[in-house]
């Protein structure tokens, strides 16, 4: 099975992904990469600091079976993240 990519960004909603990522990891033995624009700590909307395992620049999309994009309440920081916007724009051209 290919890996799963979960993109994290400031203020992402942790509660939207925990059941899914837990099921994928524990029941389906999926490897999940957590990617962000850089290796800096990313804080979820409820204040949990999360360390990305990869940067968006390191992602080879053909290695993944799906991409998880958690929602968020405050979208401001994500909208100003040029690396994230560029990555998401390029995803539209991929078969994933």
C-alpha positions as CSV (number, residue, x, y, z in Angstrom):
1,X,0.0,0.0,0.0
2,X,1.2,3.5,-0.8
3,X,1.7,6.0,2.0
4,X,-0.8,8.6,3.2
5,X,0.0,12.3,3.3
6,X,-1.5,14.6,5.9
7,X,-0.7,18.2,5.4
8,X,-0.6,20.3,8.6
9,X,-0.7,24.1,8.8
10,X,-1.2,26.6,11.6
11,X,-4.6,26.2,13.3
12,X,-5.4,22.9,11.6
13,X,-8.2,21.0,13.2
14,X,-6.7,18.0,15.0
15,X,-10.2,16.6,15.8
16,X,-10.9,16.2,12.1
17,X,-8.1,13.8,11.4
18,X,-7.4,11.8,14.6
19,X,-10.0,9.1,14.0
20,X,-9.0,8.7,10.3
21,X,-5.2,8.7,10.9
22,X,-5.6,6.3,13.9
23,X,-7.7,3.9,11.8
24,X,-5.3,4.0,8.9
25,X,-2.2,3.4,11.0
26,X,-3.6,0.8,13.4
27,X,-6.1,-1.1,11.3
28,X,-4.5,-0.8,7.8
29,X,-0.8,-0.5,8.8
30,X,-0.5,2.7,6.7
31,X,2.5,4.9,6.9
32,X,1.4,8.5,7.4
33,X,3.7,11.4,6.6
34,X,2.8,14.7,8.2
35,X,4.0,17.5,5.9
36,X,4.2,21.3,6.4
37,X,5.9,24.2,4.5
38,X,9.0,23.8,6.7
39,X,10.3,21.8,9.6
40,X,9.0,24.3,12.2
41,X,6.6,23.2,14.9
42,X,2.9,23.6,13.7
43,X,0.3,24.3,16.4
44,X,-3.2,22.9,16.0
45,X,-6.3,25.1,16.7
46,X,-6.5,23.5,20.1
47,X,-2.9,24.4,20.9
48,X,-1.2,21.0,20.4
49,X,2.4,21.5,19.0
50,X,3.0,19.1,16.1
51,X,6.3,18.4,14.4
52,X,6.1,17.7,10.7
53,X,8.0,14.6,9.4
54,X,8.5,16.1,5.9
55,X,8.4,19.5,4.2
56,X,6.2,20.0,1.2
57,X,9.3,20.3,-1.0
58,X,10.3,16.7,0.0
59,X,7.0,15.2,-1.2
60,X,6.9,13.0,-4.2
61,X,3.1,12.8,-4.7
62,X,3.3,9.5,-6.7
63,X,4.3,7.8,-3.4
64,X,0.9,8.5,-1.8
65,X,-2.5,6.9,-2.2
66,X,-4.3,9.9,-0.7
67,X,-3.8,13.3,0.8
68,X,-5.6,14.5,4.0
69,X,-6.3,18.2,4.3
70,X,-7.7,19.0,7.8
71,X,-10.0,22.0,8.1
72,X,-9.5,24.9,10.4
73,X,-11.4,27.8,12.0
74,X,-8.8,30.5,11.3
75,X,-7.6,30.2,7.7
76,X,-5.6,33.4,7.7
77,X,-2.1,31.9,8.2
78,X,-2.7,29.2,5.6
79,X,-3.8,31.7,3.0
80,X,-0.6,33.6,3.4
81,X,1.6,30.5,3.1
82,X,2.9,30.6,-0.5
83,X,4.5,27.2,-0.3
84,X,1.2,25.6,0.8
85,X,-0.8,27.4,-1.8
86,X,1.6,26.4,-4.6
87,X,1.6,22.8,-3.4
88,X,-2.2,22.6,-3.3
89,X,-2.4,24.3,-6.7
90,X,-0.1,21.7,-8.2
91,X,-2.2,18.9,-6.6
92,X,-5.0,19.8,-8.9
93,X,-2.9,18.5,-11.8
94,X,-2.2,15.2,-10.1
95,X,-4.1,11.9,-10.3
96,X,-4.5,11.3,-6.6
